[in-house]
Amino acid sequence: MRHIYVIGIGTGNPEHVTIQAIGRMNAADMIFLPTKGEEKETLASVRREICERFVTNATTRIVEFAIPQRKTADRSYVESVDDWHATLAQTYVRLINDLPEDGTGAFLVWGDPSLYDSVIRIIERARELGTVDFDFSVIPGITSIQALAASHRIPINMVGKPVEITTGRRLVEHGNRADSTVVMLDGEQAFSKIEDPDAEIFWGAYLGTDDEIVRSGRLGDIAADIVKLRAEARARHGWIMDIYLLRKGRDFDDL
């Protein structure tokens, strides 16, 4: 039976790649690398660099494939993502079908496959189509949450208190409710639209790379600066990956 490895590769720093991940990459007959057009060519370049640095098996082939654009017209967000995943599942089937019957393939995933990434969902969807028989396993990677905490030299949680992980869209809808809230997938700078000026924000972009930018402080004091900094960085690079932690209160406030 064919086997697929879904491998977390961290936030863009090749040194985030684990020994386990390197072993599985070298065990693969094919490593599938997605491309997203010229605007996000840097993302593909990082994956290529990781392969060039760590793949020493001369028989491992690097196979690039184009990611189709998600169609949003006349669709809700959930509907557009569902349609996009269906298209990607068909693409995955074609890639996996090119493996030998007992061959092994690998998909390289930013951060960790378990956190705000859909490769596992798409892999499961490809299996459900029933047109190619395969199994898969997941290799964990360093998440952007870990990289953010390391760059700011902070713990994510406060003592004995929970952490919420959410999206920018939901932060705007529901507000900043938890003591510690990690916000991902925020293309609209939701932190600048909520009424919580005394919250602390720990923001970072391009974490773990040479282009890393981090800022922290009272939200009411630095929100506008982060919005400006983010826009400048996006214009400079053509893309941006960022994440932030909002924190309210202090350790042992409940004593």
Secondary structure, DSSP 8 states (H G I E B T S, - for coil): -EEEEEEE-BTS-GGG--HHHHHHHHH-SEEEEEE--GGGHHHHHHHHHHHHHH---TT-EEEEEE------TTS-HHHHHHHHHHHHHHHHHHHHHTS-TT-EEEEEESB-TTSS--HHHHHHHHHHH-SS-EEEEEE----HHHHHHHHHT--SS-TT--EEEEEHHHHHHH-S-SSEEEEES-TT-GGGTSS-TTSEEEEEESTTSTT-EEEEEEHHHHHHHHHHHHHHHHHHHS---EEEEEE-S-TTTT-
